[in-house]
Structures are given as C-alpha cells and as structure tokens.
Amino acid sequence: MESEPRAFSYLPEQRTLVTTVQDWRSAVSRFVAIRVSEDGSLTRTGSWQTVGYADQDVRSLPLRGDRVALVDDEVRVVRVG
C-alpha cells in the first residue's frame, strides 16, 4: 500500500526515485519523481495524480531506461529522465 514507507522505485542511472505522497485532508494521492543530486540534495522533477483514492494500492514500478509504470486503477508509463 502507499502507506508502506519502503514502497518506492529508484532509477539509478537517472538518480531519480518515484514514490507516492498523500494529502490526508483531501484523500488525493500523487506519484512524485525526485532527483537525488551527487551532493544529496533533492529536487522534485515530476508529479502525477493517481486515479484512485487513498485506500487503494498504488505502486510505481521501474522499467528499462528512464520509464516507470504508475499502477493504480489504470497503468500509465511515464518518462522521468
């Protein structure tokens, strides 16, 4: 589930991670891509709203290259590089 703190995807070649975050007030979740620079600083590089609601399983799954599958009520493939 998205509340699982270890549920994220990391793309080492792009130094980018994709995880879900939730606004508990509105029960809206988003996938967020974050780039990890060599000095350890973090920069948000992308954001996609999930289709479902907070109580559903949402996942990001790494694919080849700079693509990630965003899995919710539907599956979307996005480029994060």
C-alpha positions as CSV (number, residue, x, y, z in Angstrom):
1,M,0.0,0.0,0.0
2,E,1.1,3.6,-0.4
3,S,1.4,4.0,3.3
4,E,4.3,1.5,3.2
5,P,7.4,3.7,3.7
6,R,9.6,1.4,1.6
7,A,7.3,1.4,-1.4
8,F,9.2,3.4,-4.0
9,S,11.1,2.9,-7.2
10,Y,14.6,4.0,-7.8
11,L,16.2,4.6,-11.2
12,P,19.9,4.6,-10.5
13,E,21.0,5.8,-14.0
14,Q,18.8,8.9,-13.6
15,R,19.4,9.2,-9.9
16,T,15.6,9.5,-9.6
17,L,13.1,7.9,-7.2
18,V,9.4,7.7,-7.7
19,T,7.0,7.4,-4.7
20,T,3.5,8.2,-3.7
21,V,2.5,11.0,-1.4
22,Q,-0.9,11.7,0.0
23,D,-2.8,14.8,1.1
24,W,-4.7,13.4,4.1
25,R,-7.2,16.3,4.1
26,S,-8.5,15.6,0.6
27,A,-7.5,11.9,0.3
28,V,-5.8,12.7,-3.0
29,S,-2.6,10.8,-3.8
30,R,0.1,11.7,-6.2
31,F,3.1,10.0,-7.7
32,V,6.2,12.2,-7.3
33,A,9.5,11.9,-9.0
34,I,12.5,13.2,-7.0
35,R,16.1,13.6,-8.4
36,V,18.9,12.9,-6.0
37,S,21.9,15.1,-6.8
38,E,25.5,14.0,-6.2
39,D,25.6,16.2,-3.1
40,G,22.5,14.5,-1.7
41,S,20.1,17.4,-2.4
42,L,16.6,16.5,-3.6
43,T,14.6,18.2,-6.4
44,R,11.1,17.3,-7.5
45,T,11.1,16.7,-11.2
46,G,7.6,15.3,-11.9
47,S,4.2,14.7,-10.4
48,W,1.2,12.7,-11.5
49,Q,-2.2,12.5,-9.7
50,T,-3.4,9.0,-9.1
51,V,-6.8,7.9,-10.4
52,G,-8.0,6.0,-7.2
53,Y,-8.4,7.1,-3.7
54,A,-6.3,6.8,-0.6
55,D,-7.4,3.4,0.5
56,Q,-6.3,1.7,-2.8
57,D,-3.0,0.2,-3.6
58,V,-0.9,2.4,-5.9
59,R,2.6,1.5,-7.0
60,S,5.4,2.7,-9.2
61,L,7.4,0.0,-10.9
62,P,10.7,0.7,-12.6
63,L,11.0,-0.2,-16.3
64,R,14.0,-0.1,-18.6
65,G,15.8,3.2,-19.1
66,D,14.0,6.3,-17.8
67,R,10.5,4.9,-17.7
68,V,8.3,4.0,-14.7
69,A,4.9,2.3,-14.7
70,L,2.4,4.0,-12.5
71,V,-0.1,1.4,-11.3
72,D,-3.5,2.4,-9.9
73,D,-7.0,1.9,-11.3
74,E,-5.1,2.1,-14.6
75,V,-1.5,1.6,-15.7
76,R,0.5,4.6,-17.1
77,V,4.0,4.6,-18.3
78,V,5.9,7.8,-17.8
79,R,9.4,9.1,-18.6
80,V,11.2,10.6,-15.6
81,G,14.6,11.3,-17.2
